Amino acid sequence: MSKLGNLGARLHRGEISYDFVGKRKIWYGVSILITITAILGLAVRGLNMGIEFQGGAVFTTPTSMSTSVAQAETYAKEASGHDAIVQKLGNGSLRIQIAGIDTGKSDQIKQTLAKDLNLNPEKLAADLVGPSWGEQIASKAWQGLGIFMVLVVIYLAIAFEWRMAVAALVALIHDITITTGIYALVGFEVTPGTVIGLLTILGYSLYDTVVVFDSLKEQTKDITKQTRFTYSDIANQSINGTLVRSINTTVVALLPVAGLLFIGGGFLGAGTLNDISLSLFVGLAAGAYSSIFIATPLVADLKEREPAMRALRKRVLAKRAQAASGEDLAEAPAGDEPGEATPAVVGPRNQPASRTRGRGRPSGKRR
């Protein structure tokens, strides 16, 4: 068995563990810090919305253009007064995307671009995207996200309990906030592919959370009938028991996404991959973190507020204190406690006690 497999088996059996739930205040603090940073990024820089959301024009040149991407970006910016995104397609043509312009201005930009690129204006294809269409796309995206959240809460409340549904919802909001904040800080363009990636990572995050919740639900059956473990103890065991599984699934999912982001989008320059790959990469990492460090510790916090769980905790702690005091007495030297009689010492000093016990009975040596 591999070292990681052996570690997973020992974690599952409870031979070793890490106190995730006990250190939950640390994880809460880290998450709050990251979330505040993401919110500040959204407030200060905002999202770089793509042409699909704010409208604009897309110009496509004929094949085998000698103009470089950087030069075409300069021409487009001078002609429109807006930042432009230029991509070189596989057939050698250039795709020039300019957001935030209206239909009337697009004709003027087309004429200027054709002149700068030494092209016949008729050969420069132009596709216009109206802002109303982008608003519809954004509205549908928000509606889909809202419906997804509602269905998640209903399902978890029925399959598990409302506290787990609340914890999962908080973890999902945590993942969405961090992912969108990273987009604002990095400045990547938000496209429909970004929305698809965002919804995809929510499914991954929910999967890891449900795995831990299912283990927790199974182990806490009839929990009040015993006095060995508190709810937080069993929650911690559930996290440790599924820890290696969560790490494996996250790493396997992150590897191809990292290939898209760093090799496809960065090294090969396929900028169209950035919009979906960044949301997947950040979201998968944040989802794995929230499943382990946020969702389950939050469930433990909510459950420990119940009267039955508080009473169980008192009984468990009292029993542990009693067992600890018993161990201290067993390890202490005899006669240390006040009022405790010192037992007789075996050996010559015991002879007076032996004569006392034999008084009044015939001795075997007398005839």
FIRO-569503 format. One record per residue (C-alpha): x, y, z; residue number from 1. Coordinates in nm, 3 decimals. Each point is the difference from the previous one (the first is absolute). Example, Ala and Ser with C-alpha at 12.3 -4.5 7.8 and 13.67 -1.06 7.14 Angstrom:
BEGIN
<atom px="1.230" py="-0.450" pz="0.780" num="1"/>
<atom px="0.137" py="0.344" pz="-0.066" num="2"/>
//
This chain:
BEGIN
<atom px="0.000" py="0.000" pz="0.000" num="1"/>
<atom px="0.127" py="0.349" pz="-0.084" num="2"/>
<atom px="0.087" py="0.247" pz="0.274" num="3"/>
<atom px="-0.304" py="0.213" pz="-0.086" num="4"/>
<atom px="-0.224" py="-0.306" pz="0.001" num="5"/>
<atom px="0.140" py="-0.112" pz="0.335" num="6"/>
<atom px="-0.055" py="0.351" pz="0.137" num="7"/>
<atom px="-0.359" py="-0.004" pz="-0.123" num="8"/>
<atom px="-0.065" py="-0.338" pz="0.161" num="9"/>
<atom px="0.141" py="0.118" pz="0.334" num="10"/>
<atom px="-0.208" py="0.318" pz="-0.017" num="11"/>
<atom px="-0.313" py="-0.202" pz="-0.079" num="12"/>
<atom px="0.059" py="-0.236" pz="0.293" num="13"/>
<atom px="0.061" py="0.293" pz="0.234" num="14"/>
<atom px="0.357" py="-0.103" pz="0.084" num="15"/>
<atom px="0.121" py="0.351" pz="-0.085" num="16"/>
<atom px="-0.193" py="0.322" pz="-0.050" num="17"/>
<atom px="0.029" py="0.375" pz="-0.026" num="18"/>
<atom px="-0.228" py="0.220" pz="0.206" num="19"/>
<atom px="-0.172" py="0.194" pz="-0.279" num="20"/>
<atom px="-0.309" py="0.077" pz="0.207" num="21"/>
<atom px="0.196" py="0.101" pz="0.308" num="22"/>
<atom px="0.196" py="0.258" pz="-0.202" num="23"/>
<atom px="-0.306" py="0.127" pz="-0.184" num="24"/>
<atom px="0.047" py="0.360" pz="0.117" num="25"/>
<atom px="0.328" py="0.010" pz="-0.191" num="26"/>
<atom px="-0.169" py="-0.120" pz="-0.320" num="27"/>
<atom px="-0.287" py="0.244" pz="0.048" num="28"/>
<atom px="0.250" py="0.283" pz="0.036" num="29"/>
<atom px="0.190" py="-0.102" pz="-0.314" num="30"/>
<atom px="-0.324" py="-0.024" pz="-0.199" num="31"/>
<atom px="-0.120" py="0.339" pz="0.123" num="32"/>
<atom px="0.332" py="0.157" pz="-0.100" num="33"/>
<atom px="-0.010" py="-0.154" pz="-0.349" num="34"/>
<atom px="-0.365" py="0.096" pz="-0.045" num="35"/>
<atom px="0.065" py="0.361" pz="0.101" num="36"/>
<atom px="0.287" py="0.015" pz="-0.251" num="37"/>
<atom px="-0.228" py="-0.135" pz="-0.273" num="38"/>
<atom px="-0.276" py="0.250" pz="0.083" num="39"/>
<atom px="0.251" py="0.288" pz="-0.004" num="40"/>
<atom px="0.121" py="-0.117" pz="-0.341" num="41"/>
<atom px="-0.357" py="0.001" pz="-0.129" num="42"/>
<atom px="-0.067" py="0.345" pz="0.147" num="43"/>
<atom px="0.322" py="0.164" pz="-0.119" num="44"/>
<atom px="0.068" py="-0.162" pz="-0.337" num="45"/>
<atom px="-0.330" py="-0.159" pz="-0.091" num="46"/>
<atom px="-0.052" py="-0.277" pz="-0.251" num="47"/>
<atom px="0.125" py="0.023" pz="-0.356" num="48"/>
<atom px="-0.326" py="-0.093" pz="-0.167" num="49"/>
<atom px="0.027" py="-0.149" pz="-0.346" num="50"/>
<atom px="-0.171" py="0.118" pz="-0.313" num="51"/>
<atom px="-0.282" py="-0.246" pz="0.055" num="52"/>
<atom px="-0.105" py="0.190" pz="0.314" num="53"/>
<atom px="0.055" py="0.364" pz="-0.091" num="54"/>
<atom px="-0.033" py="0.000" pz="-0.380" num="55"/>
<atom px="0.252" py="0.101" pz="-0.265" num="56"/>
<atom px="0.140" py="-0.109" pz="-0.333" num="57"/>
<atom px="0.219" py="-0.281" pz="-0.127" num="58"/>
<atom px="0.206" py="0.055" pz="-0.317" num="59"/>
<atom px="0.158" py="-0.291" pz="-0.187" num="60"/>
<atom px="0.271" py="0.054" pz="-0.261" num="61"/>
<atom px="0.071" py="-0.220" pz="-0.302" num="62"/>
<atom px="0.248" py="-0.284" pz="0.029" num="63"/>
<atom px="0.379" py="0.031" pz="-0.005" num="64"/>
<atom px="0.028" py="0.342" pz="0.159" num="65"/>
<atom px="0.354" py="0.136" pz="0.036" num="66"/>
<atom px="-0.100" py="0.240" pz="0.279" num="67"/>
<atom px="0.101" py="-0.114" pz="0.349" num="68"/>
<atom px="-0.243" py="-0.036" pz="0.289" num="69"/>
<atom px="0.164" py="0.285" pz="0.193" num="70"/>
<atom px="-0.019" py="0.236" pz="-0.298" num="71"/>
<atom px="-0.365" py="-0.089" pz="-0.062" num="72"/>
<atom px="-0.080" py="0.075" pz="0.366" num="73"/>
<atom px="0.159" py="0.343" pz="-0.040" num="74"/>
<atom px="-0.200" py="0.071" pz="-0.317" num="75"/>
<atom px="-0.325" py="-0.110" pz="0.164" num="76"/>
<atom px="0.057" py="0.210" pz="0.310" num="77"/>
<atom px="0.083" py="0.311" pz="-0.204" num="78"/>
<atom px="-0.306" py="-0.049" pz="-0.222" num="79"/>
<atom px="-0.251" py="-0.065" pz="0.282" num="80"/>
<atom px="0.141" py="0.163" pz="0.311" num="81"/>
<atom px="-0.061" py="-0.328" pz="0.187" num="82"/>
<atom px="0.224" py="-0.291" pz="0.093" num="83"/>
<atom px="-0.020" py="-0.280" pz="-0.255" num="84"/>
<atom px="0.062" py="-0.373" pz="0.014" num="85"/>
<atom px="0.176" py="-0.140" pz="-0.305" num="86"/>
<atom px="0.043" py="-0.372" pz="-0.063" num="87"/>
<atom px="0.174" py="-0.174" pz="-0.287" num="88"/>
<atom px="-0.211" py="-0.284" pz="-0.132" num="89"/>
<atom px="0.121" py="-0.329" pz="-0.142" num="90"/>
<atom px="-0.039" py="0.106" pz="-0.363" num="91"/>
<atom px="0.218" py="0.309" pz="0.053" num="92"/>
<atom px="-0.282" py="0.253" pz="0.025" num="93"/>
<atom px="-0.041" py="0.246" pz="0.287" num="94"/>
<atom px="-0.303" py="0.029" pz="0.226" num="95"/>
<atom px="-0.031" py="0.351" pz="0.144" num="96"/>
<atom px="-0.249" py="0.039" pz="0.283" num="97"/>
<atom px="-0.100" py="0.344" pz="0.125" num="98"/>
<atom px="-0.253" py="0.026" pz="0.281" num="99"/>
<atom px="-0.219" py="0.294" pz="0.098" num="100"/>
<atom px="-0.066" py="0.156" pz="-0.342" num="101"/>
<atom px="-0.332" py="0.056" pz="-0.174" num="102"/>
<atom px="-0.109" py="-0.083" pz="-0.355" num="103"/>
<atom px="0.054" py="0.349" pz="-0.138" num="104"/>
<atom px="0.359" py="0.018" pz="0.122" num="105"/>
<atom px="0.084" py="-0.348" pz="-0.124" num="106"/>
<atom px="-0.026" py="0.110" pz="-0.366" num="107"/>
<atom px="0.250" py="0.280" pz="0.061" num="108"/>
<atom px="0.237" py="-0.238" pz="0.182" num="109"/>
<atom px="-0.027" py="-0.248" pz="-0.286" num="110"/>
<atom px="0.108" py="0.260" pz="-0.254" num="111"/>
<atom px="0.293" py="0.115" pz="0.211" num="112"/>
<atom px="0.116" py="-0.357" pz="0.074" num="113"/>
<atom px="-0.017" py="-0.099" pz="-0.365" num="114"/>
<atom px="0.214" py="0.300" pz="-0.091" num="115"/>
<atom px="0.261" py="-0.076" pz="0.270" num="116"/>
<atom px="0.013" py="-0.367" pz="-0.097" num="117"/>
<atom px="0.018" py="0.075" pz="-0.373" num="118"/>
<atom px="-0.322" py="-0.185" pz="-0.070" num="119"/>
<atom px="-0.308" py="0.054" pz="-0.207" num="120"/>
<atom px="-0.278" py="0.086" pz="0.252" num="121"/>
<atom px="-0.221" py="-0.258" pz="-0.170" num="122"/>
<atom px="0.247" py="-0.274" pz="0.097" num="123"/>
<atom px="-0.007" py="0.090" pz="0.369" num="124"/>
<atom px="-0.290" py="-0.198" pz="0.148" num="125"/>
<atom px="-0.186" py="0.165" pz="0.287" num="126"/>
<atom px="-0.236" py="-0.162" pz="0.250" num="127"/>
<atom px="-0.191" py="0.222" pz="0.242" num="128"/>
<atom px="-0.123" py="-0.102" pz="0.344" num="129"/>
<atom px="-0.263" py="0.223" pz="0.161" num="130"/>
<atom px="0.010" py="0.076" pz="0.374" num="131"/>
<atom px="-0.359" py="-0.124" pz="0.044" num="132"/>
<atom px="0.107" py="-0.351" pz="-0.102" num="133"/>
<atom px="0.282" py="0.012" pz="0.254" num="134"/>
<atom px="-0.240" py="0.107" pz="0.272" num="135"/>
<atom px="-0.221" py="-0.298" pz="-0.080" num="136"/>
<atom px="0.300" py="-0.233" pz="0.026" num="137"/>
<atom px="0.098" py="0.148" pz="0.338" num="138"/>
<atom px="-0.358" py="-0.024" pz="0.125" num="139"/>
<atom px="-0.027" py="-0.365" pz="-0.102" num="140"/>
<atom px="0.332" py="-0.075" pz="0.168" num="141"/>
<atom px="-0.119" py="0.150" pz="0.330" num="142"/>
<atom px="-0.330" py="-0.185" pz="-0.026" num="143"/>
<atom px="0.180" py="-0.329" pz="-0.058" num="144"/>
<atom px="0.229" py="0.062" pz="0.297" num="145"/>
<atom px="-0.294" py="0.085" pz="0.225" num="146"/>
<atom px="-0.197" py="-0.310" pz="-0.103" num="147"/>
<atom px="0.309" py="-0.214" pz="0.058" num="148"/>
<atom px="0.043" py="0.138" pz="0.352" num="149"/>
<atom px="-0.365" py="-0.055" pz="0.091" num="150"/>
<atom px="0.003" py="-0.359" pz="-0.128" num="151"/>
<atom px="0.323" py="-0.072" pz="0.191" num="152"/>
<atom px="-0.147" py="0.126" pz="0.326" num="153"/>
<atom px="-0.322" py="-0.198" pz="-0.047" num="154"/>
<atom px="0.184" py="-0.321" pz="-0.087" num="155"/>
<atom px="0.245" py="0.019" pz="0.291" num="156"/>
<atom px="-0.275" py="0.091" pz="0.245" num="157"/>
<atom px="-0.196" py="-0.311" pz="-0.106" num="158"/>
<atom px="0.293" py="-0.241" pz="-0.038" num="159"/>
<atom px="0.185" py="0.116" pz="0.311" num="160"/>
<atom px="-0.127" py="0.291" pz="0.213" num="161"/>
<atom px="-0.040" py="0.377" pz="-0.020" num="162"/>
<atom px="0.327" py="0.071" pz="0.182" num="163"/>
<atom px="0.196" py="-0.185" pz="-0.266" num="164"/>
<atom px="-0.196" py="0.185" pz="-0.270" num="165"/>
<atom px="0.093" py="0.334" pz="0.159" num="166"/>
<atom px="0.367" py="-0.100" pz="0.031" num="167"/>
<atom px="0.012" py="-0.115" pz="-0.364" num="168"/>
<atom px="-0.163" py="0.325" pz="-0.116" num="169"/>
<atom px="0.255" py="0.207" pz="0.192" num="170"/>
<atom px="0.282" py="-0.205" pz="-0.157" num="171"/>
<atom px="-0.142" py="0.053" pz="-0.351" num="172"/>
<atom px="-0.033" py="0.376" pz="0.051" num="173"/>
<atom px="0.357" py="-0.002" pz="0.134" num="174"/>
<atom px="0.121" py="-0.173" pz="-0.321" num="175"/>
<atom px="-0.192" py="0.236" pz="-0.231" num="176"/>
<atom px="0.130" py="0.311" pz="0.177" num="177"/>
<atom px="0.362" py="-0.114" pz="-0.011" num="178"/>
<atom px="-0.018" py="-0.101" pz="-0.367" num="179"/>
<atom px="-0.160" py="0.325" pz="-0.116" num="180"/>
<atom px="0.243" py="0.199" pz="0.215" num="181"/>
<atom px="0.296" py="-0.172" pz="-0.164" num="182"/>
<atom px="-0.148" py="0.085" pz="-0.340" num="183"/>
<atom px="-0.020" py="0.366" pz="0.101" num="184"/>
<atom px="0.358" py="0.005" pz="0.133" num="185"/>
<atom px="0.149" py="-0.183" pz="-0.300" num="186"/>
<atom px="-0.207" py="0.193" pz="-0.256" num="187"/>
<atom px="-0.101" py="-0.298" pz="-0.212" num="188"/>
<atom px="-0.301" py="0.052" pz="-0.223" num="189"/>
<atom px="-0.333" py="-0.135" pz="0.122" num="190"/>
<atom px="-0.177" py="-0.193" pz="-0.277" num="191"/>
<atom px="-0.277" py="-0.260" pz="-0.015" num="192"/>
<atom px="0.279" py="-0.256" pz="0.036" num="193"/>
<atom px="0.080" py="0.153" pz="0.338" num="194"/>
<atom px="-0.359" py="-0.052" pz="0.113" num="195"/>
<atom px="0.011" py="-0.362" pz="-0.117" num="196"/>
<atom px="0.324" py="-0.056" pz="0.190" num="197"/>
<atom px="-0.145" py="0.161" pz="0.311" num="198"/>
<atom px="-0.305" py="-0.226" pz="0.002" num="199"/>
<atom px="0.225" py="-0.301" pz="-0.061" num="200"/>
<atom px="0.223" py="0.067" pz="0.301" num="201"/>
<atom px="-0.303" py="0.039" pz="0.224" num="202"/>
<atom px="-0.089" py="-0.358" pz="-0.085" num="203"/>
<atom px="0.351" py="-0.117" pz="0.091" num="204"/>
<atom px="-0.006" py="0.192" pz="0.327" num="205"/>
<atom px="-0.340" py="-0.143" pz="0.090" num="206"/>
<atom px="0.121" py="-0.353" pz="-0.078" num="207"/>
<atom px="0.288" py="0.017" pz="0.249" num="208"/>
<atom px="-0.228" py="0.152" pz="0.263" num="209"/>
<atom px="-0.267" py="-0.267" pz="-0.041" num="210"/>
<atom px="0.262" py="-0.276" pz="0.033" num="211"/>
<atom px="0.102" py="0.132" pz="0.343" num="212"/>
<atom px="-0.362" py="0.062" pz="0.103" num="213"/>
<atom px="-0.099" py="-0.354" pz="-0.092" num="214"/>
<atom px="0.278" py="-0.142" pz="0.216" num="215"/>
<atom px="-0.097" py="0.234" pz="0.283" num="216"/>
<atom px="-0.367" py="-0.099" pz="-0.020" num="217"/>
<atom px="0.089" py="-0.370" pz="0.012" num="218"/>
<atom px="0.234" py="0.034" pz="0.299" num="219"/>
<atom px="-0.233" py="0.218" pz="0.210" num="220"/>
<atom px="-0.290" py="-0.245" pz="0.011" num="221"/>
<atom px="-0.101" py="-0.054" pz="0.366" num="222"/>
<atom px="0.277" py="0.235" pz="0.105" num="223"/>
<atom px="-0.176" py="0.092" pz="0.325" num="224"/>
<atom px="0.007" py="-0.364" pz="0.118" num="225"/>
<atom px="0.375" py="0.007" pz="0.056" num="226"/>
<atom px="0.237" py="0.215" pz="0.205" num="227"/>
<atom px="0.330" py="-0.045" pz="-0.184" num="228"/>
<atom px="-0.023" py="0.264" pz="-0.273" num="229"/>
<atom px="-0.157" py="0.341" pz="-0.047" num="230"/>
<atom px="-0.155" py="0.107" pz="-0.328" num="231"/>
<atom px="0.310" py="0.204" pz="-0.081" num="232"/>
<atom px="0.219" py="-0.307" pz="0.058" num="233"/>
<atom px="-0.199" py="-0.205" pz="-0.250" num="234"/>
<atom px="-0.007" py="0.290" pz="-0.247" num="235"/>
<atom px="0.378" py="0.013" pz="0.019" num="236"/>
<atom px="0.019" py="-0.377" pz="-0.056" num="237"/>
<atom px="-0.220" py="0.038" pz="-0.310" num="238"/>
<atom px="0.230" py="0.264" pz="-0.148" num="239"/>
<atom px="0.311" py="-0.209" pz="0.068" num="240"/>
<atom px="-0.164" py="-0.315" pz="-0.133" num="241"/>
<atom px="-0.078" py="0.160" pz="-0.338" num="242"/>
<atom px="0.302" py="0.233" pz="-0.015" num="243"/>
<atom px="0.216" py="-0.202" pz="-0.237" num="244"/>
<atom px="-0.298" py="-0.069" pz="-0.227" num="245"/>
<atom px="-0.074" py="0.373" pz="-0.021" num="246"/>
<atom px="0.364" py="0.081" pz="-0.074" num="247"/>
<atom px="0.021" py="-0.266" pz="-0.272" num="248"/>
<atom px="-0.316" py="0.111" pz="-0.179" num="249"/>
<atom px="0.103" py="0.367" pz="0.016" num="250"/>
<atom px="0.353" py="-0.062" pz="-0.130" num="251"/>
<atom px="-0.126" py="-0.220" pz="-0.285" num="252"/>
<atom px="-0.251" py="0.271" pz="-0.097" num="253"/>
<atom px="0.254" py="0.283" pz="0.030" num="254"/>
<atom px="0.269" py="-0.155" pz="-0.222" num="255"/>
<atom px="-0.182" py="0.028" pz="-0.336" num="256"/>
<atom px="-0.139" py="0.343" pz="0.096" num="257"/>
<atom px="0.352" py="0.118" pz="0.084" num="258"/>
<atom px="0.107" py="-0.123" pz="-0.344" num="259"/>
<atom px="-0.271" py="0.213" pz="-0.161" num="260"/>
<atom px="0.085" py="0.308" pz="0.205" num="261"/>
<atom px="0.381" py="0.000" pz="0.012" num="262"/>
<atom px="0.092" py="-0.188" pz="-0.317" num="263"/>
<atom px="-0.293" py="0.073" pz="-0.231" num="264"/>
<atom px="-0.076" py="0.354" pz="0.112" num="265"/>
<atom px="0.345" py="0.105" pz="0.116" num="266"/>
<atom px="0.269" py="-0.186" pz="-0.195" num="267"/>
<atom px="-0.188" py="-0.061" pz="-0.328" num="268"/>
<atom px="-0.186" py="0.331" pz="0.012" num="269"/>
<atom px="-0.350" py="-0.141" pz="-0.045" num="270"/>
<atom px="-0.173" py="0.286" pz="0.182" num="271"/>
<atom px="-0.346" py="-0.143" pz="-0.059" num="272"/>
<atom px="0.083" py="-0.273" pz="0.255" num="273"/>
<atom px="0.068" py="0.247" pz="0.281" num="274"/>
<atom px="-0.360" py="0.092" pz="0.070" num="275"/>
<atom px="-0.114" py="-0.351" pz="0.089" num="276"/>
<atom px="0.329" py="-0.147" pz="0.126" num="277"/>
<atom px="0.062" py="0.268" pz="0.265" num="278"/>
<atom px="-0.348" py="-0.038" pz="0.148" num="279"/>
<atom px="0.044" py="-0.378" pz="0.009" num="280"/>
<atom px="0.347" py="0.014" pz="0.155" num="281"/>
<atom px="-0.079" py="0.253" pz="0.272" num="282"/>
<atom px="-0.344" py="-0.146" pz="0.067" num="283"/>
<atom px="0.121" py="-0.358" pz="0.037" num="284"/>
<atom px="0.272" py="0.104" pz="0.245" num="285"/>
<atom px="-0.241" py="0.219" pz="0.198" num="286"/>
<atom px="-0.264" py="-0.275" pz="-0.002" num="287"/>
<atom px="0.238" py="-0.257" pz="0.146" num="288"/>
<atom px="0.106" py="0.248" pz="0.267" num="289"/>
<atom px="-0.356" py="0.094" pz="0.097" num="290"/>
<atom px="-0.113" py="-0.364" pz="0.019" num="291"/>
<atom px="0.271" py="-0.085" pz="0.252" num="292"/>
<atom px="0.056" py="0.321" pz="0.193" num="293"/>
<atom px="-0.335" py="0.181" pz="-0.015" num="294"/>
<atom px="-0.306" py="-0.221" pz="-0.059" num="295"/>
<atom px="0.054" py="-0.280" pz="0.253" num="296"/>
<atom px="0.139" py="0.217" pz="0.283" num="297"/>
<atom px="-0.300" py="0.232" pz="-0.051" num="298"/>
<atom px="-0.238" py="-0.297" pz="0.031" num="299"/>
<atom px="0.174" py="-0.099" pz="0.324" num="300"/>
<atom px="-0.043" py="0.354" pz="0.132" num="301"/>
<atom px="-0.371" py="-0.001" pz="-0.082" num="302"/>
<atom px="-0.061" py="-0.348" pz="0.143" num="303"/>
<atom px="0.185" py="0.073" pz="0.325" num="304"/>
<atom px="-0.261" py="0.269" pz="0.071" num="305"/>
<atom px="-0.274" py="-0.263" pz="0.034" num="306"/>
<atom px="-0.097" py="-0.083" pz="0.362" num="307"/>
<atom px="0.052" py="-0.372" pz="-0.059" num="308"/>
<atom px="0.348" py="0.055" pz="-0.144" num="309"/>
<atom px="0.092" py="0.239" pz="0.282" num="310"/>
<atom px="-0.110" py="-0.258" pz="0.256" num="311"/>
<atom px="0.199" py="-0.270" pz="-0.182" num="312"/>
<atom px="0.306" py="0.220" pz="-0.001" num="313"/>
<atom px="-0.026" py="0.055" pz="0.376" num="314"/>
<atom px="-0.028" py="-0.376" pz="0.061" num="315"/>
<atom px="0.295" py="-0.080" pz="-0.225" num="316"/>
<atom px="0.221" py="0.267" pz="0.156" num="317"/>
<atom px="-0.100" py="-0.110" pz="0.351" num="318"/>
<atom px="0.084" py="-0.361" pz="-0.079" num="319"/>
<atom px="0.334" py="0.100" pz="-0.148" num="320"/>
<atom px="0.080" py="0.209" pz="0.307" num="321"/>
<atom px="-0.092" py="-0.292" pz="0.226" num="322"/>
<atom px="0.216" py="-0.238" pz="-0.203" num="323"/>
<atom px="0.289" py="0.246" pz="0.009" num="324"/>
<atom px="-0.024" py="0.038" pz="0.380" num="325"/>
<atom px="-0.012" py="-0.380" pz="0.037" num="326"/>
<atom px="0.317" py="-0.034" pz="-0.205" num="327"/>
<atom px="0.169" py="0.262" pz="0.217" num="328"/>
<atom px="-0.088" py="-0.193" pz="0.315" num="329"/>
<atom px="0.126" py="-0.324" pz="-0.150" num="330"/>
<atom px="0.332" py="0.158" pz="-0.096" num="331"/>
<atom px="0.051" py="0.180" pz="0.335" num="332"/>
<atom px="0.215" py="-0.174" pz="0.274" num="333"/>
<atom px="-0.200" py="-0.187" pz="0.266" num="334"/>
<atom px="-0.079" py="0.196" pz="0.314" num="335"/>
<atom px="0.032" py="0.341" pz="-0.166" num="336"/>
<atom px="-0.368" py="0.081" pz="0.049" num="337"/>
<atom px="-0.086" py="0.135" pz="0.346" num="338"/>
<atom px="-0.179" py="-0.245" pz="0.227" num="339"/>
<atom px="0.099" py="-0.300" pz="-0.212" num="340"/>
<atom px="0.150" py="-0.296" pz="0.187" num="341"/>
<atom px="0.335" py="-0.126" pz="-0.114" num="342"/>
<atom px="-0.014" py="-0.371" pz="-0.087" num="343"/>
<atom px="0.224" py="-0.245" pz="0.186" num="344"/>
<atom px="0.343" py="-0.056" pz="-0.147" num="345"/>
<atom px="0.088" py="-0.354" pz="-0.089" num="346"/>
<atom px="0.313" py="-0.121" pz="0.183" num="347"/>
<atom px="0.141" py="-0.007" pz="0.350" num="348"/>
<atom px="-0.193" py="0.310" pz="0.105" num="349"/>
<atom px="-0.319" py="-0.200" pz="-0.046" num="350"/>
<atom px="0.075" py="-0.246" pz="0.276" num="351"/>
<atom px="-0.190" py="0.182" pz="0.279" num="352"/>
<atom px="-0.309" py="-0.002" pz="-0.207" num="353"/>
<atom px="0.043" py="-0.374" pz="-0.058" num="354"/>
<atom px="0.021" py="-0.072" pz="0.375" num="355"/>
<atom px="-0.312" py="0.202" pz="0.061" num="356"/>
<atom px="-0.195" py="-0.188" pz="-0.262" num="357"/>
<atom px="0.113" py="-0.339" pz="0.148" num="358"/>
<atom px="-0.093" py="0.081" pz="0.364" num="359"/>
<atom px="-0.268" py="-0.229" pz="0.144" num="360"/>
<atom px="0.056" py="-0.283" pz="-0.248" num="361"/>
<atom px="0.210" py="-0.309" pz="0.059" num="362"/>
<atom px="0.334" py="0.001" pz="-0.172" num="363"/>
<atom px="0.097" py="-0.286" pz="-0.219" num="364"/>
<atom px="0.339" py="-0.025" pz="0.166" num="365"/>
<atom px="-0.142" py="-0.063" pz="0.354" num="366"/>
<atom px="-0.072" py="-0.347" pz="0.114" num="367"/>
//
